[in-house]
Structures are given as structure tokens and as C-alpha cells.
Amino acid sequence: MAIKFALRTIVARQNLARAEQGLPPLTQTEIAAGSGVNQSVVSKLLTKPQKRIDMLTIDRLCNYLHVTPNDLLGYTPDETS
């Protein structure tokens, strides 16, 4: 089972949209402050593969970034016979 956490991709897309509007990119500090998720957690989620993530963290990030858990998490089944 492969579960992909797409926070980095979502932030990159939002930063492209912000650049088109002439706005500065979202920073880890802004994401942390706006979502209520500790900045060290945001940093780890953006830079390192995660094995566990708290449901409250998912909820807060989804609310702040205006996405669903389905957008944030992707699932690819194993290719076993």
C-alpha cells in the first residue's frame, strides 16, 4: 500500500496561483499560523515522507488550504499477485 501525502504539491499549486495574482508565496510560517499546526510539523510534512499524521492536523490543513482530505492524501494499491 502506498499512501501519498500531497501537501507539497498543493502548496506549490497555490503558490503558482498567488504568483499569477502578484502575491508572495505561502511560507511555512504562514501555513503554520493560519492552520494552527506547529511550524515544525508543517516543515516535516513538506520535506520528509511521513508514516503517521494526526487527524486534527489533516483537518486544520484542509481548512486552511481549502482542500479535502481526498486532495491531501492519495492511495495506490500494492502491485502484488
PyMOL Python script that loads the backbone (N, CA, C, O; Angstrom):
from pymol import cmd

cmd.read_pdbstr("""\
ATOM      1  N   MET A   1       0.853  -1.178   0.000  1.00  0.00           N
ATOM      2  CA  MET A   1       0.000   0.000   0.000  1.00  0.00           C
ATOM      3  C   MET A   1       0.891   1.231   0.000  1.00  0.00           C
ATOM      4  O   MET A   1       1.855   1.309   0.762  1.00  0.00           O
ATOM      5  N   ALA A   2       0.574   2.171  -0.839  1.00  0.00           N
ATOM      6  CA  ALA A   2       1.329   3.411  -0.889  1.00  0.00           C
ATOM      7  C   ALA A   2       0.367   4.590  -0.725  1.00  0.00           C
ATOM      8  O   ALA A   2      -0.488   4.841  -1.575  1.00  0.00           O
ATOM      9  N   ILE A   3       0.527   5.292   0.371  1.00  0.00           N
ATOM     10  CA  ILE A   3      -0.278   6.477   0.614  1.00  0.00           C
ATOM     11  C   ILE A   3       0.626   7.681   0.422  1.00  0.00           C
ATOM     12  O   ILE A   3       1.685   7.781   1.041  1.00  0.00           O
ATOM     13  N   LYS A   4       0.203   8.587  -0.433  1.00  0.00           N
ATOM     14  CA  LYS A   4       0.993   9.776  -0.738  1.00  0.00           C
ATOM     15  C   LYS A   4       0.356  10.985  -0.062  1.00  0.00           C
ATOM     16  O   LYS A   4      -0.851  11.207  -0.158  1.00  0.00           O
ATOM     17  N   PHE A   5       1.179  11.748   0.612  1.00  0.00           N
ATOM     18  CA  PHE A   5       0.731  12.979   1.251  1.00  0.00           C
ATOM     19  C   PHE A   5       1.113  14.127   0.326  1.00  0.00           C
ATOM     20  O   PHE A   5       2.298  14.367   0.097  1.00  0.00           O
ATOM     21  N   ALA A   6       0.129  14.834  -0.204  1.00  0.00           N
ATOM     22  CA  ALA A   6       0.349  15.784  -1.297  1.00  0.00           C
ATOM     23  C   ALA A   6       0.442  17.242  -0.844  1.00  0.00           C
ATOM     24  O   ALA A   6       0.158  18.139  -1.638  1.00  0.00           O
ATOM     25  N   LEU A   7       0.824  17.503   0.389  1.00  0.00           N
ATOM     26  CA  LEU A   7       0.883  18.882   0.872  1.00  0.00           C
ATOM     27  C   LEU A   7       1.835  19.729   0.029  1.00  0.00           C
ATOM     28  O   LEU A   7       1.514  20.864  -0.324  1.00  0.00           O
ATOM     29  N   ARG A   8       2.981  19.188  -0.286  1.00  0.00           N
ATOM     30  CA  ARG A   8       3.965  19.944  -1.064  1.00  0.00           C
ATOM     31  C   ARG A   8       3.403  20.346  -2.432  1.00  0.00           C
ATOM     32  O   ARG A   8       3.605  21.474  -2.883  1.00  0.00           O
ATOM     33  N   THR A   9       2.710  19.437  -3.077  1.00  0.00           N
ATOM     34  CA  THR A   9       2.104  19.706  -4.381  1.00  0.00           C
ATOM     35  C   THR A   9       1.010  20.762  -4.268  1.00  0.00           C
ATOM     36  O   THR A   9       0.920  21.656  -5.109  1.00  0.00           O
ATOM     37  N   ILE A  10       0.186  20.663  -3.241  1.00  0.00           N
ATOM     38  CA  ILE A  10      -0.904  21.624  -3.042  1.00  0.00           C
ATOM     39  C   ILE A  10      -0.341  23.022  -2.797  1.00  0.00           C
ATOM     40  O   ILE A  10      -0.825  23.999  -3.369  1.00  0.00           O
ATOM     41  N   VAL A  11       0.675  23.115  -1.953  1.00  0.00           N
ATOM     42  CA  VAL A  11       1.279  24.413  -1.668  1.00  0.00           C
ATOM     43  C   VAL A  11       1.922  24.983  -2.937  1.00  0.00           C
ATOM     44  O   VAL A  11       1.822  26.182  -3.199  1.00  0.00           O
ATOM     45  N   ALA A  12       2.575  24.134  -3.715  1.00  0.00           N
ATOM     46  CA  ALA A  12       3.194  24.601  -4.966  1.00  0.00           C
ATOM     47  C   ALA A  12       2.132  25.151  -5.917  1.00  0.00           C
ATOM     48  O   ALA A  12       2.335  26.203  -6.523  1.00  0.00           O
ATOM     49  N   ARG A  13       1.015  24.461  -6.054  1.00  0.00           N
ATOM     50  CA  ARG A  13      -0.065  24.942  -6.924  1.00  0.00           C
ATOM     51  C   ARG A  13      -0.632  26.269  -6.429  1.00  0.00           C
ATOM     52  O   ARG A  13      -0.887  27.181  -7.216  1.00  0.00           O
ATOM     53  N   GLN A  14      -0.822  26.362  -5.129  1.00  0.00           N
ATOM     54  CA  GLN A  14      -1.351  27.604  -4.580  1.00  0.00           C
ATOM     55  C   GLN A  14      -0.354  28.748  -4.758  1.00  0.00           C
ATOM     56  O   GLN A  14      -0.746  29.890  -4.998  1.00  0.00           O
ATOM     57  N   ASN A  15       0.924  28.437  -4.640  1.00  0.00           N
ATOM     58  CA  ASN A  15       1.941  29.475  -4.835  1.00  0.00           C
ATOM     59  C   ASN A  15       2.000  29.935  -6.297  1.00  0.00           C
ATOM     60  O   ASN A  15       2.258  31.110  -6.558  1.00  0.00           O
ATOM     61  N   LEU A  16       1.767  29.035  -7.245  1.00  0.00           N
ATOM     62  CA  LEU A  16       1.683  29.442  -8.649  1.00  0.00           C
ATOM     63  C   LEU A  16       0.505  30.392  -8.869  1.00  0.00           C
ATOM     64  O   LEU A  16       0.629  31.409  -9.552  1.00  0.00           O
ATOM     65  N   ALA A  17      -0.629  30.045  -8.280  1.00  0.00           N
ATOM     66  CA  ALA A  17      -1.807  30.899  -8.407  1.00  0.00           C
ATOM     67  C   ALA A  17      -1.557  32.252  -7.752  1.00  0.00           C
ATOM     68  O   ALA A  17      -1.972  33.285  -8.280  1.00  0.00           O
ATOM     69  N   ARG A  18      -0.885  32.252  -6.612  1.00  0.00           N
ATOM     70  CA  ARG A  18      -0.571  33.506  -5.933  1.00  0.00           C
ATOM     71  C   ARG A  18       0.385  34.353  -6.775  1.00  0.00           C
ATOM     72  O   ARG A  18       0.239  35.574  -6.839  1.00  0.00           O
ATOM     73  N   ALA A  19       1.362  33.712  -7.419  1.00  0.00           N
ATOM     74  CA  ALA A  19       2.317  34.444  -8.256  1.00  0.00           C
ATOM     75  C   ALA A  19       1.600  35.113  -9.425  1.00  0.00           C
ATOM     76  O   ALA A  19       1.925  36.242  -9.791  1.00  0.00           O
ATOM     77  N   GLU A  20       0.626  34.420 -10.010  1.00  0.00           N
ATOM     78  CA  GLU A  20      -0.149  34.993 -11.110  1.00  0.00           C
ATOM     79  C   GLU A  20      -0.943  36.222 -10.669  1.00  0.00           C
ATOM     80  O   GLU A  20      -1.241  37.104 -11.474  1.00  0.00           O
ATOM     81  N   GLN A  21      -1.278  36.265  -9.382  1.00  0.00           N
ATOM     82  CA  GLN A  21      -2.029  37.395  -8.831  1.00  0.00           C
ATOM     83  C   GLN A  21      -1.097  38.472  -8.276  1.00  0.00           C
ATOM     84  O   GLN A  21      -1.558  39.493  -7.765  1.00  0.00           O
ATOM     85  N   GLY A  22       0.205  38.245  -8.377  1.00  0.00           N
ATOM     86  CA  GLY A  22       1.170  39.207  -7.866  1.00  0.00           C
ATOM     87  C   GLY A  22       1.362  39.138  -6.365  1.00  0.00           C
ATOM     88  O   GLY A  22       1.870  40.081  -5.758  1.00  0.00           O
ATOM     89  N   LEU A  23       0.956  38.017  -5.754  1.00  0.00           N
ATOM     90  CA  LEU A  23       1.087  37.840  -4.306  1.00  0.00           C
ATOM     91  C   LEU A  23       2.346  37.047  -3.983  1.00  0.00           C
ATOM     92  O   LEU A  23       2.808  36.264  -4.812  1.00  0.00           O
ATOM     93  N   PRO A  24       2.902  37.234  -2.809  1.00  0.00           N
ATOM     94  CA  PRO A  24       4.070  36.445  -2.421  1.00  0.00           C
ATOM     95  C   PRO A  24       3.664  34.998  -2.132  1.00  0.00           C
ATOM     96  O   PRO A  24       2.501  34.728  -1.834  1.00  0.00           O
ATOM     97  N   PRO A  25       4.615  34.076  -2.217  1.00  0.00           N
ATOM     98  CA  PRO A  25       4.287  32.675  -1.939  1.00  0.00           C
ATOM     99  C   PRO A  25       3.972  32.444  -0.466  1.00  0.00           C
ATOM    100  O   PRO A  25       4.413  33.189   0.409  1.00  0.00           O
ATOM    101  N   LEU A  26       3.201  31.397  -0.220  1.00  0.00           N
ATOM    102  CA  LEU A  26       2.938  30.977   1.158  1.00  0.00           C
ATOM    103  C   LEU A  26       4.239  30.466   1.770  1.00  0.00           C
ATOM    104  O   LEU A  26       5.007  29.758   1.120  1.00  0.00           O
ATOM    105  N   THR A  27       4.470  30.825   3.000  1.00  0.00           N
ATOM    106  CA  THR A  27       5.645  30.310   3.708  1.00  0.00           C
ATOM    107  C   THR A  27       5.191  29.268   4.722  1.00  0.00           C
ATOM    108  O   THR A  27       4.007  29.168   5.043  1.00  0.00           O
ATOM    109  N   GLN A  28       6.142  28.502   5.213  1.00  0.00           N
ATOM    110  CA  GLN A  28       5.827  27.538   6.265  1.00  0.00           C
ATOM    111  C   GLN A  28       5.251  28.247   7.483  1.00  0.00           C
ATOM    112  O   GLN A  28       4.342  27.736   8.137  1.00  0.00           O
ATOM    113  N   THR A  29       5.786  29.428   7.784  1.00  0.00           N
ATOM    114  CA  THR A  29       5.307  30.205   8.929  1.00  0.00           C
ATOM    115  C   THR A  29       3.851  30.612   8.736  1.00  0.00           C
ATOM    116  O   THR A  29       3.058  30.529   9.673  1.00  0.00           O
ATOM    117  N   GLU A  30       3.490  31.052   7.532  1.00  0.00           N
ATOM    118  CA  GLU A  30       2.106  31.443   7.257  1.00  0.00           C
ATOM    119  C   GLU A  30       1.162  30.245   7.331  1.00  0.00           C
ATOM    120  O   GLU A  30       0.058  30.345   7.867  1.00  0.00           O
ATOM    121  N   ILE A  31       1.605  29.123   6.792  1.00  0.00           N
ATOM    122  CA  ILE A  31       0.774  27.916   6.838  1.00  0.00           C
ATOM    123  C   ILE A  31       0.553  27.498   8.286  1.00  0.00           C
ATOM    124  O   ILE A  31      -0.563  27.158   8.678  1.00  0.00           O
ATOM    125  N   ALA A  32       1.620  27.524   9.078  1.00  0.00           N
ATOM    126  CA  ALA A  32       1.514  27.138  10.491  1.00  0.00           C
ATOM    127  C   ALA A  32       0.589  28.093  11.249  1.00  0.00           C
ATOM    128  O   ALA A  32      -0.304  27.655  11.975  1.00  0.00           O
ATOM    129  N   ALA A  33       0.805  29.384  11.077  1.00  0.00           N
ATOM    130  CA  ALA A  33      -0.006  30.370  11.794  1.00  0.00           C
ATOM    131  C   ALA A  33      -1.468  30.312  11.361  1.00  0.00           C
ATOM    132  O   ALA A  33      -2.367  30.394  12.198  1.00  0.00           O
ATOM    133  N   GLY A  34      -1.707  30.172  10.073  1.00  0.00           N
ATOM    134  CA  GLY A  34      -3.072  30.159   9.558  1.00  0.00           C
ATOM    135  C   GLY A  34      -3.837  28.886   9.866  1.00  0.00           C
ATOM    136  O   GLY A  34      -5.057  28.909  10.028  1.00  0.00           O
ATOM    137  N   SER A  35      -3.121  27.780   9.947  1.00  0.00           N
ATOM    138  CA  SER A  35      -3.784  26.492  10.169  1.00  0.00           C
ATOM    139  C   SER A  35      -3.821  26.086  11.634  1.00  0.00           C
ATOM    140  O   SER A  35      -4.662  25.283  12.039  1.00  0.00           O
ATOM    141  N   GLY A  36      -2.918  26.634  12.423  1.00  0.00           N
ATOM    142  CA  GLY A  36      -2.842  26.214  13.824  1.00  0.00           C
ATOM    143  C   GLY A  36      -1.999  24.968  14.019  1.00  0.00           C
ATOM    144  O   GLY A  36      -1.989  24.383  15.103  1.00  0.00           O
ATOM    145  N   VAL A  37      -1.289  24.560  12.973  1.00  0.00           N
ATOM    146  CA  VAL A  37      -0.387  23.401  13.045  1.00  0.00           C
ATOM    147  C   VAL A  37       1.011  23.934  13.368  1.00  0.00           C
ATOM    148  O   VAL A  37       1.457  24.913  12.770  1.00  0.00           O
ATOM    149  N   ASN A  38       1.687  23.300  14.297  1.00  0.00           N
ATOM    150  CA  ASN A  38       3.025  23.728  14.695  1.00  0.00           C
ATOM    151  C   ASN A  38       3.943  23.815  13.479  1.00  0.00           C
ATOM    152  O   ASN A  38       3.889  22.964  12.590  1.00  0.00           O
ATOM    153  N   GLN A  39       4.784  24.844  13.445  1.00  0.00           N
ATOM    154  CA  GLN A  39       5.655  25.057  12.293  1.00  0.00           C
ATOM    155  C   GLN A  39       6.608  23.884  12.069  1.00  0.00           C
ATOM    156  O   GLN A  39       6.912  23.559  10.922  1.00  0.00           O
ATOM    157  N   SER A  40       7.081  23.248  13.127  1.00  0.00           N
ATOM    158  CA  SER A  40       7.978  22.109  12.939  1.00  0.00           C
ATOM    159  C   SER A  40       7.248  20.944  12.270  1.00  0.00           C
ATOM    160  O   SER A  40       7.850  20.189  11.506  1.00  0.00           O
ATOM    161  N   VAL A  41       5.965  20.799  12.553  1.00  0.00           N
ATOM    162  CA  VAL A  41       5.165  19.750  11.910  1.00  0.00           C
ATOM    163  C   VAL A  41       4.975  20.086  10.432  1.00  0.00           C
ATOM    164  O   VAL A  41       5.121  19.218   9.571  1.00  0.00           O
ATOM    165  N   VAL A  42       4.651  21.338  10.141  1.00  0.00           N
ATOM    166  CA  VAL A  42       4.493  21.769   8.742  1.00  0.00           C
ATOM    167  C   VAL A  42       5.788  21.522   7.976  1.00  0.00           C
ATOM    168  O   VAL A  42       5.762  21.019   6.853  1.00  0.00           O
ATOM    169  N   SER A  43       6.910  21.873   8.577  1.00  0.00           N
ATOM    170  CA  SER A  43       8.203  21.677   7.927  1.00  0.00           C
ATOM    171  C   SER A  43       8.452  20.205   7.623  1.00  0.00           C
ATOM    172  O   SER A  43       8.876  19.863   6.518  1.00  0.00           O
ATOM    173  N   LYS A  44       8.195  19.340   8.585  1.00  0.00           N
ATOM    174  CA  LYS A  44       8.392  17.897   8.370  1.00  0.00           C
ATOM    175  C   LYS A  44       7.467  17.364   7.284  1.00  0.00           C
ATOM    176  O   LYS A  44       7.877  16.553   6.454  1.00  0.00           O
ATOM    177  N   LEU A  45       6.220  17.820   7.291  1.00  0.00           N
ATOM    178  CA  LEU A  45       5.259  17.352   6.295  1.00  0.00           C
ATOM    179  C   LEU A  45       5.642  17.785   4.883  1.00  0.00           C
ATOM    180  O   LEU A  45       5.351  17.088   3.912  1.00  0.00           O
ATOM    181  N   LEU A  46       6.292  18.931   4.777  1.00  0.00           N
ATOM    182  CA  LEU A  46       6.697  19.436   3.460  1.00  0.00           C
ATOM    183  C   LEU A  46       8.007  18.834   2.971  1.00  0.00           C
ATOM    184  O   LEU A  46       8.273  18.840   1.769  1.00  0.00           O
ATOM    185  N   THR A  47       8.828  18.315   3.872  1.00  0.00           N
ATOM    186  CA  THR A  47      10.167  17.904   3.462  1.00  0.00           C
ATOM    187  C   THR A  47      10.489  16.430   3.632  1.00  0.00           C
ATOM    188  O   THR A  47      11.429  15.939   3.008  1.00  0.00           O
ATOM    189  N   LYS A  48       9.743  15.713   4.452  1.00  0.00           N
ATOM    190  CA  LYS A  48      10.086  14.318   4.731  1.00  0.00           C
ATOM    191  C   LYS A  48       8.877  13.407   4.544  1.00  0.00           C
ATOM    192  O   LYS A  48       7.751  13.803   4.842  1.00  0.00           O
ATOM    193  N   PRO A  49       9.101  12.200   4.055  1.00  0.00           N
ATOM    194  CA  PRO A  49       7.997  11.244   3.975  1.00  0.00           C
ATOM    195  C   PRO A  49       7.477  10.937   5.389  1.00  0.00           C
ATOM    196  O   PRO A  49       8.261  10.784   6.325  1.00  0.00           O
ATOM    197  N   GLN A  50       6.181  10.852   5.528  1.00  0.00           N
ATOM    198  CA  GLN A  50       5.572  10.615   6.834  1.00  0.00           C
ATOM    199  C   GLN A  50       4.913   9.248   6.893  1.00  0.00           C
ATOM    200  O   GLN A  50       4.323   8.784   5.917  1.00  0.00           O
ATOM    201  N   LYS A  51       5.020   8.613   8.046  1.00  0.00           N
ATOM    202  CA  LYS A  51       4.337   7.337   8.263  1.00  0.00           C
ATOM    203  C   LYS A  51       3.043   7.536   9.028  1.00  0.00           C
ATOM    204  O   LYS A  51       2.127   6.719   8.938  1.00  0.00           O
ATOM    205  N   ARG A  52       2.970   8.623   9.781  1.00  0.00           N
ATOM    206  CA  ARG A  52       1.778   8.905  10.585  1.00  0.00           C
ATOM    207  C   ARG A  52       1.474  10.390  10.527  1.00  0.00           C
ATOM    208  O   ARG A  52       2.365  11.235  10.441  1.00  0.00           O
ATOM    209  N   ILE A  53       0.182  10.675  10.577  1.00  0.00           N
ATOM    210  CA  ILE A  53      -0.244  12.074  10.658  1.00  0.00           C
ATOM    211  C   ILE A  53      -1.534  12.122  11.456  1.00  0.00           C
ATOM    212  O   ILE A  53      -2.433  11.305  11.256  1.00  0.00           O
ATOM    213  N   ASP A  54      -1.614  13.068  12.344  1.00  0.00           N
ATOM    214  CA  ASP A  54      -2.763  13.227  13.216  1.00  0.00           C
ATOM    215  C   ASP A  54      -3.974  13.719  12.422  1.00  0.00           C
ATOM    216  O   ASP A  54      -3.840  14.554  11.527  1.00  0.00           O
ATOM    217  N   MET A  55      -5.137  13.205  12.749  1.00  0.00           N
ATOM    218  CA  MET A  55      -6.365  13.612  12.054  1.00  0.00           C
ATOM    219  C   MET A  55      -6.643  15.102  12.236  1.00  0.00           C
ATOM    220  O   MET A  55      -7.139  15.755  11.317  1.00  0.00           O
ATOM    221  N   LEU A  56      -6.332  15.642  13.404  1.00  0.00           N
ATOM    222  CA  LEU A  56      -6.524  17.068  13.642  1.00  0.00           C
ATOM    223  C   LEU A  56      -5.621  17.895  12.727  1.00  0.00           C
ATOM    224  O   LEU A  56      -6.019  18.961  12.258  1.00  0.00           O
ATOM    225  N   THR A  57      -4.422  17.413  12.478  1.00  0.00           N
ATOM    226  CA  THR A  57      -3.505  18.095  11.559  1.00  0.00           C
ATOM    227  C   THR A  57      -4.085  18.110  10.153  1.00  0.00           C
ATOM    228  O   THR A  57      -4.066  19.141   9.481  1.00  0.00           O
ATOM    229  N   ILE A  58      -4.600  16.971   9.709  1.00  0.00           N
ATOM    230  CA  ILE A  58      -5.232  16.896   8.388  1.00  0.00           C
ATOM    231  C   ILE A  58      -6.405  17.872   8.314  1.00  0.00           C
ATOM    232  O   ILE A  58      -6.544  18.605   7.335  1.00  0.00           O
ATOM    233  N   ASP A  59      -7.236  17.882   9.336  1.00  0.00           N
ATOM    234  CA  ASP A  59      -8.394  18.773   9.371  1.00  0.00           C
ATOM    235  C   ASP A  59      -7.976  20.237   9.290  1.00  0.00           C
ATOM    236  O   ASP A  59      -8.549  21.008   8.520  1.00  0.00           O
ATOM    237  N   ARG A  60      -6.990  20.615  10.075  1.00  0.00           N
ATOM    238  CA  ARG A  60      -6.542  22.014  10.090  1.00  0.00           C
ATOM    239  C   ARG A  60      -5.926  22.433   8.755  1.00  0.00           C
ATOM    240  O   ARG A  60      -6.188  23.530   8.262  1.00  0.00           O
ATOM    241  N   LEU A  61      -5.114  21.565   8.179  1.00  0.00           N
ATOM    242  CA  LEU A  61      -4.507  21.890   6.881  1.00  0.00           C
ATOM    243  C   LEU A  61      -5.569  21.990   5.790  1.00  0.00           C
ATOM    244  O   LEU A  61      -5.520  22.890   4.952  1.00  0.00           O
ATOM    245  N   CYS A  62      -6.521  21.069   5.801  1.00  0.00           N
ATOM    246  CA  CYS A  62      -7.599  21.114   4.806  1.00  0.00           C
ATOM    247  C   CYS A  62      -8.395  22.406   4.922  1.00  0.00           C
ATOM    248  O   CYS A  62      -8.704  23.043   3.915  1.00  0.00           O
ATOM    249  N   ASN A  63      -8.722  22.787   6.133  1.00  0.00           N
ATOM    250  CA  ASN A  63      -9.481  24.025   6.334  1.00  0.00           C
ATOM    251  C   ASN A  63      -8.693  25.241   5.866  1.00  0.00           C
ATOM    252  O   ASN A  63      -9.243  26.109   5.189  1.00  0.00           O
ATOM    253  N   TYR A  64      -7.433  25.315   6.213  1.00  0.00           N
ATOM    254  CA  TYR A  64      -6.621  26.473   5.847  1.00  0.00           C
ATOM    255  C   TYR A  64      -6.388  26.555   4.344  1.00  0.00           C
ATOM    256  O   TYR A  64      -6.467  27.636   3.761  1.00  0.00           O
ATOM    257  N   LEU A  65      -6.103  25.424   3.718  1.00  0.00           N
ATOM    258  CA  LEU A  65      -5.767  25.403   2.293  1.00  0.00           C
ATOM    259  C   LEU A  65      -6.997  25.260   1.392  1.00  0.00           C
ATOM    260  O   LEU A  65      -6.879  25.294   0.167  1.00  0.00           O
ATOM    261  N   HIS A  66      -8.171  25.102   1.998  1.00  0.00           N
ATOM    262  CA  HIS A  66      -9.434  24.951   1.255  1.00  0.00           C
ATOM    263  C   HIS A  66      -9.383  23.747   0.319  1.00  0.00           C
ATOM    264  O   HIS A  66      -9.719  23.844  -0.861  1.00  0.00           O
ATOM    265  N   VAL A  67      -8.958  22.610   0.871  1.00  0.00           N
ATOM    266  CA  VAL A  67      -8.927  21.353   0.131  1.00  0.00           C
ATOM    267  C   VAL A  67      -9.620  20.283   0.976  1.00  0.00           C
ATOM    268  O   VAL A  67      -9.962  20.517   2.135  1.00  0.00           O
ATOM    269  N   THR A  68      -9.820  19.119   0.384  1.00  0.00           N
ATOM    270  CA  THR A  68     -10.413  17.998   1.110  1.00  0.00           C
ATOM    271  C   THR A  68      -9.325  16.998   1.484  1.00  0.00           C
ATOM    272  O   THR A  68      -8.232  17.037   0.920  1.00  0.00           O
ATOM    273  N   PRO A  69      -9.608  16.107   2.423  1.00  0.00           N
ATOM    274  CA  PRO A  69      -8.638  15.048   2.721  1.00  0.00           C
ATOM    275  C   PRO A  69      -8.299  14.226   1.481  1.00  0.00           C
ATOM    276  O   PRO A  69      -7.183  13.724   1.348  1.00  0.00           O
ATOM    277  N   ASN A  70      -9.261  14.091   0.579  1.00  0.00           N
ATOM    278  CA  ASN A  70      -9.015  13.357  -0.665  1.00  0.00           C
ATOM    279  C   ASN A  70      -7.960  14.060  -1.523  1.00  0.00           C
ATOM    280  O   ASN A  70      -7.196  13.399  -2.226  1.00  0.00           O
ATOM    281  N   ASP A  71      -7.914  15.392  -1.468  1.00  0.00           N
ATOM    282  CA  ASP A  71      -6.891  16.144  -2.186  1.00  0.00           C
ATOM    283  C   ASP A  71      -5.526  15.977  -1.520  1.00  0.00           C
ATOM    284  O   ASP A  71      -4.496  15.927  -2.193  1.00  0.00           O
ATOM    285  N   LEU A  72      -5.532  15.892  -0.217  1.00  0.00           N
ATOM    286  CA  LEU A  72      -4.299  15.857   0.566  1.00  0.00           C
ATOM    287  C   LEU A  72      -3.645  14.477   0.595  1.00  0.00           C
ATOM    288  O   LEU A  72      -2.422  14.355   0.679  1.00  0.00           O
ATOM    289  N   LEU A  73      -4.481  13.444   0.524  1.00  0.00           N
ATOM    290  CA  LEU A  73      -3.973  12.070   0.597  1.00  0.00           C
ATOM    291  C   LEU A  73      -4.325  11.301  -0.670  1.00  0.00           C
ATOM    292  O   LEU A  73      -5.453  11.372  -1.157  1.00  0.00           O
ATOM    293  N   GLY A  74      -3.368  10.580  -1.189  1.00  0.00           N
ATOM    294  CA  GLY A  74      -3.602   9.728  -2.353  1.00  0.00           C
ATOM    295  C   GLY A  74      -3.250   8.294  -2.018  1.00  0.00           C
ATOM    296  O   GLY A  74      -2.350   8.044  -1.217  1.00  0.00           O
ATOM    297  N   TYR A  75      -3.943   7.362  -2.618  1.00  0.00           N
ATOM    298  CA  TYR A  75      -3.719   5.938  -2.340  1.00  0.00           C
ATOM    299  C   TYR A  75      -3.492   5.183  -3.638  1.00  0.00           C
ATOM    300  O   TYR A  75      -4.252   5.313  -4.597  1.00  0.00           O
ATOM    301  N   THR A  76      -2.428   4.393  -3.646  1.00  0.00           N
ATOM    302  CA  THR A  76      -2.138   3.495  -4.759  1.00  0.00           C
ATOM    303  C   THR A  76      -1.954   2.101  -4.179  1.00  0.00           C
ATOM    304  O   THR A  76      -1.057   1.890  -3.363  1.00  0.00           O
ATOM    305  N   PRO A  77      -2.788   1.140  -4.583  1.00  0.00           N
ATOM    306  CA  PRO A  77      -2.637  -0.210  -4.027  1.00  0.00           C
ATOM    307  C   PRO A  77      -1.324  -0.866  -4.470  1.00  0.00           C
ATOM    308  O   PRO A  77      -0.767  -0.542  -5.519  1.00  0.00           O
ATOM    309  N   ASP A  78      -0.854  -1.790  -3.642  1.00  0.00           N
ATOM    310  CA  ASP A  78       0.343  -2.560  -3.997  1.00  0.00           C
ATOM    311  C   ASP A  78       0.071  -3.391  -5.229  1.00  0.00           C
ATOM    312  O   ASP A  78      -1.057  -3.808  -5.489  1.00  0.00           O
ATOM    313  N   GLU A  79       1.134  -3.621  -5.983  1.00  0.00           N
ATOM    314  CA  GLU A  79       1.010  -4.468  -7.165  1.00  0.00           C
ATOM    315  C   GLU A  79       1.502  -5.874  -6.827  1.00  0.00           C
ATOM    316  O   GLU A  79       2.515  -6.334  -7.354  1.00  0.00           O
ATOM    317  N   THR A  80       0.779  -6.538  -5.953  1.00  0.00           N
ATOM    318  CA  THR A  80       1.127  -7.912  -5.565  1.00  0.00           C
ATOM    319  C   THR A  80       0.190  -8.893  -6.240  1.00  0.00           C
ATOM    320  O   THR A  80      -0.966  -8.572  -6.518  1.00  0.00           O
ATOM    321  N   SER A  81       0.686 -10.078  -6.498  1.00  0.00           N
ATOM    322  CA  SER A  81      -0.168 -11.065  -7.162  1.00  0.00           C
ATOM    323  C   SER A  81      -0.926 -11.893  -6.181  1.00  0.00           C
ATOM    324  O   SER A  81      -1.692 -12.772  -6.576  1.00  0.00           O
TER     325      SER A  81
END
""", "prot")
cmd.dss("prot")
cmd.show_as("cartoon", "prot")
cmd.util.cbc("prot")
cmd.orient("prot")
